[in-house]
Amino acid sequence: MQYTQNDYLKMIDSALEEYIYSVKDGQDIVADAMRYSIRNGGKRIRPILTLEFCRVCGGDPKAALPFACAVEMIHTYSLIHDDLPCMDDDDLRRGKPSCHKQYGESFALLAGDGLLSLAFETLTKADRVAVADIVRAVRTLSDFAGINGMIGGQVIDLLSEEKQVNYATLHRIDKLKTGALIRSAVLLGCIAAGIQDKAILTAAETYAENIGFAFQVVDDILDVVGDTATLGKPVGSDAKNAKSTFVSLLGLEECQLLASRLTENAILALNSFPTNTAFLEELAKQLAVRKK
């Protein structure tokens, strides 16, 4: 069965509402903060990738929903923490007040922690996936979200503040901070379908690495040419903070060419899959020309 992006969005949003359950012992403000941030969901690219990669690998996307929601919880917790005054100190997230502006710094910090913990609880609720594959999923997500992945990228990013870093360092930051979670999303989709074939898993990672890299390059472009109303977050902050970006290193035109080349590489990687990959091809193209 073929699914549209809207089909997946409805499935993901409905499941997230179910997994973020209510609490009754006075700690409901943190659950409210978690829900507030999850509902301000953006494009849901990562969980959509999980569901679609499960489908192209021959699985049922509905079986992968707990995995998809877990990835989105990790992503959302990282955004809550990124926006905190001790990190990027951003007041807006997708056009709404950041979690710490809405609920206060302490509760925002705890909301992020709550989503991180809930993500791994949610992974274990994939009752249509073999137990051995749930274990693979836990190992994969914890690795890519931890110090070898997303958190590691954030650390290098912080250490690079107010410094002029080279292309290799910037690429390393992106590969960990942004790319690692996208890679985990596609791998979890493959795992939910029971895939063990290394060639298929490598092709999935190649697709993810290229769209993840392109995503960050486009982000850097939009910080220069975008506007706050469209993006839903402040623009020009990279230049204001004297932060090295792909645009500052390569220039706008070269970055636009780079995003196109990366998108082509991602689409080529899909040749390894025997089923229809038109959805993933179109998604890669959309991400390369997005305006927000």
C-alpha positions in Angstrom: 0.0 0.0 0.0 1.2 3.5 -0.9 1.0 6.3 1.7 1.0 10.0 1.2 2.9 12.5 3.5 -0.5 13.5 5.0 -1.3 9.9 5.7 1.9 9.6 7.7 1.4 12.9 9.5 -2.0 11.8 10.7 -0.6 8.4 11.9 2.3 10.1 13.7 0.3 12.8 15.4 -2.3 10.4 16.6 0.2 8.0 18.0 2.2 10.8 19.7 -0.9 11.9 21.5 -1.4 8.4 22.7 2.2 7.8 23.9 2.4 11.1 25.8 0.1 10.0 28.5 -1.5 12.1 31.3 -0.1 12.1 34.9 -2.1 12.8 38.0 0.2 13.4 41.0 1.0 17.1 40.5 3.6 16.7 37.8 1.2 17.4 35.0 2.9 20.7 34.1 5.9 18.8 32.7 3.6 16.5 30.7 1.9 19.7 29.4 5.3 21.1 28.4 6.2 17.9 26.6 2.9 17.9 24.7 3.2 21.6 23.9 6.6 21.0 22.2 5.6 17.8 20.4 2.4 19.4 19.1 4.5 22.2 17.5 5.7 19.5 15.3 7.1 21.0 12.1 7.6 18.7 9.1 8.0 15.4 11.0 10.7 14.4 8.5 12.4 11.9 10.8 9.3 9.8 11.8 8.1 9.9 8.2 11.4 8.5 7.1 11.1 5.7 9.6 7.6 4.7 8.3 8.5 5.0 4.6 11.7 3.0 4.9 9.8 0.3 6.7 7.4 0.2 3.8 10.0 0.1 1.0 11.7 -2.7 2.9 8.5 -4.7 2.7 7.1 -4.0 6.2 3.9 -2.5 7.5 4.5 1.2 8.5 2.0 0.9 11.3 4.2 -1.7 13.0 7.0 1.0 12.9 4.9 3.7 14.6 6.5 3.3 18.1 9.9 3.6 16.5 8.9 6.7 14.5 7.4 8.4 17.6 10.6 7.6 19.6 12.7 9.3 17.0 10.4 12.4 17.1 10.6 12.5 20.9 14.4 12.5 20.8 14.3 15.2 18.1 11.9 17.4 20.1 13.8 17.0 23.4 17.0 18.2 21.6 15.1 21.3 20.3 13.8 22.1 23.7 17.4 21.9 25.1 18.9 23.7 22.1 16.6 26.7 22.8 17.5 27.1 26.5 19.4 30.2 27.5 22.5 28.1 28.3 22.6 26.9 24.7 21.3 28.9 21.7 18.9 31.1 23.8 16.2 31.2 21.2 12.8 32.7 22.1 10.9 31.3 19.1 10.5 27.8 17.8 8.4 27.3 14.6 6.6 30.6 15.2 5.6 29.9 18.8 7.4 30.7 22.1 10.1 28.2 22.9 9.3 25.8 25.6 11.3 27.7 28.2 9.5 30.9 27.3 6.2 29.2 27.7 6.8 27.1 30.8 10.0 28.4 32.4 13.6 27.2 32.2 13.3 24.5 34.8 10.2 22.9 33.5 11.5 23.1 29.9 14.7 21.2 31.0 12.6 18.5 32.6 10.3 18.3 29.6 13.3 17.5 27.5 14.4 14.9 29.9 10.9 13.5 30.0 10.8 13.1 26.2 14.2 11.5 26.2 13.1 8.9 28.7 9.7 8.4 27.1 11.4 7.7 23.7 13.0 4.5 25.0 9.8 3.4 26.8 8.0 3.9 23.5 10.5 1.8 21.5 9.5 -1.2 23.7 5.8 -0.8 22.7 6.5 -2.0 19.2 4.6 -5.2 19.8 4.5 -6.2 16.1 8.3 -6.2 15.9 10.5 -9.1 17.0 12.1 -8.6 20.4 15.5 -9.0 18.9 14.8 -6.2 16.5 13.5 -4.0 19.3 16.9 -4.5 21.0 18.6 -3.5 17.8 16.4 -0.4 17.7 17.3 0.6 21.2 21.0 0.1 20.5 20.8 2.1 17.3 18.8 5.1 18.6 20.8 5.3 21.8 24.1 5.3 19.9 23.0 7.9 17.3 21.4 10.2 19.9 24.3 10.0 22.3 27.9 11.2 22.6 28.8 9.3 19.4 26.0 11.1 17.6 23.7 14.0 18.2 25.0 15.0 21.6 28.6 14.7 20.4 27.9 17.0 17.5 26.4 19.6 19.9 29.5 19.4 22.1 31.8 20.1 19.1 29.5 22.9 18.1 29.7 24.5 21.5 33.5 24.2 21.5 33.6 25.8 18.1 31.6 28.9 19.2 33.3 32.3 18.4 35.9 30.4 16.4 36.5 30.2 12.7 36.3 26.5 11.9 37.2 24.7 8.7 35.0 22.8 6.3 36.0 19.4 7.8 35.0 20.4 11.3 31.8 21.9 10.2 30.9 18.8 8.2 31.7 16.7 11.3 29.4 18.8 13.5 26.6 18.4 10.9 27.1 14.7 10.5 26.7 14.2 14.2 24.4 16.9 15.4 21.9 16.8 12.5 22.7 13.8 10.4 23.0 11.1 13.1 19.3 11.3 14.1 18.2 11.2 10.5 20.4 8.1 10.0 18.8 6.5 13.0 15.3 7.3 11.6 15.9 5.4 8.4 17.7 2.5 10.1 14.8 2.1 12.6 12.4 1.8 9.6 14.6 -1.0 8.1 14.9 -2.7 11.5 11.1 -2.6 12.0 10.8 -4.5 8.7 13.3 -7.1 9.9 16.0 -6.2 7.5 19.5 -7.7 8.2 21.0 -7.2 4.7 24.0 -5.0 5.1 23.8 -3.6 1.5 20.2 -2.4 2.1 21.2 -0.9 5.5 24.2 0.9 3.9 22.1 2.3 1.1 19.6 3.6 3.6 22.3 5.3 5.6 23.8 6.8 2.4 20.4 8.3 1.6 20.1 9.6 5.1 23.6 11.1 5.2 23.1 13.0 2.0 19.7 14.4 2.8 20.9 15.2 6.3 23.9 17.1 5.0 21.7 18.9 2.4 19.2 19.8 5.1 21.9 21.6 7.1 23.3 23.4 4.0 19.8 24.6 3.2 19.3 25.7 6.9 22.5 27.8 6.5 21.2 29.3 3.3 17.8 30.1 4.8 19.5 31.9 7.8 20.9 34.3 5.2 18.1 34.6 2.6 15.0 33.5 4.6 12.7 35.6 6.9 11.5 35.1 10.4 7.8 35.0 9.5 8.3 32.1 7.1 10.8 30.2 9.1 9.2 30.7 12.5 12.5 31.4 14.1 15.0 34.2 14.1 17.2 34.6 11.0 20.7 36.2 10.7 21.7 34.7 14.1 24.7 32.9 12.6 26.3 36.1 11.2 25.3 38.0 14.4 27.1 35.4 16.5 30.1 35.2 14.1 29.4 31.5 13.7 31.0 29.6 10.9 28.5 28.1 8.4 28.6 26.4 5.1 27.5 29.7 3.5 30.3 31.7 5.3 32.9 29.1 4.1 31.6 28.4 0.6 29.3 31.2 -0.4 25.6 31.1 -1.3 25.9 29.9 -4.9 28.3 27.0 -4.0 26.0 26.0 -1.2 23.0 25.8 -3.5 25.0 23.6 -5.9 26.2 21.4 -3.0 22.6 20.9 -1.8 21.6 19.8 -5.4 24.6 17.4 -5.6 23.7 15.8 -2.2 20.1 15.4 -3.3 21.2 13.6 -6.4 23.4 11.3 -4.3 20.6 10.5 -2.0 18.3 9.6 -4.9 21.0 7.3 -6.5 21.3 5.4 -3.2 17.6 4.4 -3.5 18.5 2.2 -6.5 19.4 -0.6 -4.0 15.7 -0.9 -3.0 13.5 -3.3 -5.1 10.2 -1.4 -4.4 8.9 1.9 -5.5 10.9 4.7 -3.9 9.1 7.7 -5.6 8.0 9.0 -2.2 11.6 9.2 -0.9 12.9 10.7 -4.1 10.3 13.5 -4.0 11.0 14.1 -0.3 14.7 14.5 -1.0 13.9 17.1 -3.7 11.4 19.0 -1.4 14.0 19.3 1.3 16.5 20.8 -1.0 14.2 23.6 -2.1 12.3 24.2 1.1 11.7 27.8 2.3 11.3 26.9 6.0 
